[in-house]
Amino acid sequence: MTMQRIVPLVFILFTGFTLWVLATSNQNFLTWFLGLFTTPESLQVVLDLAIALLLVMYLLYRDHQSQGGGLRSFLPFVIATPLLGVIAPLAYLSLRSWWPTMLLGNTNKPA
């Protein structure tokens, strides 16, 4: 299996799992989220993941630039990453493998 098939599969499975967890959880999401910042141990994990996602987004933006894209067409992924976590970079990679020109915006405008 190539990365063009693996990444979209991981995106679909992980997004489905995330939606299932949110739908079946008995805990209030806001209470759970705020609880991540209450102990040094959980804060360390949150900061570790945030730094990792920042590095991933930097690398994906460099990739996007190398394909001819700009910040404007990449901005939805930058905004979605703090809200959705790894789902946003997986969505970018999935779109990049399925429809690479879609991510570049309107590059074929008539003169």
C-alpha angles and dihedrals in degrees: 000000000000128000088255088068101032099054096050089046091052089046093053096043096045094045090049091049091048092051090048092050092049092047096049100038117116092200125091107252095221092050091049092047094049089047089064089071098048102081129044090234096056092040089055091055092047092050091046091053092044092053091046091050091049090054091047092049091049091052092045091050090052088051090049091051092049088056091053099263127135138213093267094063092042096047096089089061092048090052094044096049098074089044100044104021117209092356090081096054089044089052090051092050091046093051090044091056096043104034110009095171092054090069093055095067123219099343093146098065115152114250 
